[in-house]
């Protein structure tokens, strides 16, 4: 596993799962691959947990006004794949 992610908290990992929809009932891989129907998390203002994910490279951030959108980065998706043992791809 990537050492830069060794200090992530369970809450931060749960936020990443939520952003790609892996926390939804029935969300599971098919044939070793999970297709994420989304990849974002919207907040009103900056979020400390997400900012930590951005700092370590697991997420990216897009500032709107007043919303802030966080996305799991390609690196973050690779990390999640290592943890779960299946490929995660973004849907259309």
N, C-alpha and C positions, 0 to 999 in steps of 0.2 A: 504494500500500500504506500501511497505517496505520503512522505513524512510531513509535508506542509499542512496536511489535513488531520494530523494526529491529535490536535487540541480542539477539534470541533466538538460541540456539545450535542447531546441527543436532540435538544430543541432545534438547533440549527439544521441538523440532518432532517428532522421532521418538516421543517419549513421547505427544504429542498424537495422532499417527497411531495409535499402539498403543491408546490409550484408546477410540478410535472404531472400531477393528478394521481400519483401512486398511493395516496391515502384514501381514495374513493372505494366504496364497496364494489367489489367485482373487478377492481383493477389488478390485472395479472398478465404476465407475459404469455405469448402464444408462440410456440416453436422457438423458444429461447430469445424472444425479442418483445419488448414492450414499446408500443407506439404512444407517445405522449400527445394528448389532444390539446395541450397548452404548455407553455413554459413561461409563466410570469407570476408575480406576486405584487399586488398593488397596496401601497400604504399612503396615509396622509402624513407626509414628512418622513424623515429618515428613521430607519429601524436599526437598533444597535446590533442585533443578531445578524441581519442581512449585511450590514456594513462590515462586520467581521468576515463574512463569506466573500465579500468583494475584495477585501484586503488580502486574503490568502489566495485569490484567483478562482474560487469555486463559483462565483456569481459575477454578474455585471449589473450596472445600474443605469437607469434612464430617468432623468428628472423632468417631470411635467410640472404644471402649476395648478393646484398644490400637490398633486399626486406624485409619488415616486414609484417607479416600476423596477422590480428586481427580476433577473432572469438567471437560471442556472447556466453557467458557462459550459463550453465544450469540455473543459478540464473537469468541471464539477460533475458533468454527466459521466465521464470516464471513471471518476472516483465512485459514483453511485453504482456503475456497472460492476466494478470490482467487489463492492460490498454485497450486492444482490446476486451476482453470478449470471446476469443476463444483459443483453444489449438494450439500450434505451435510445430510441430514435424519435425525432420530432415529426408529428403528423403534418399534413398539408393545411 
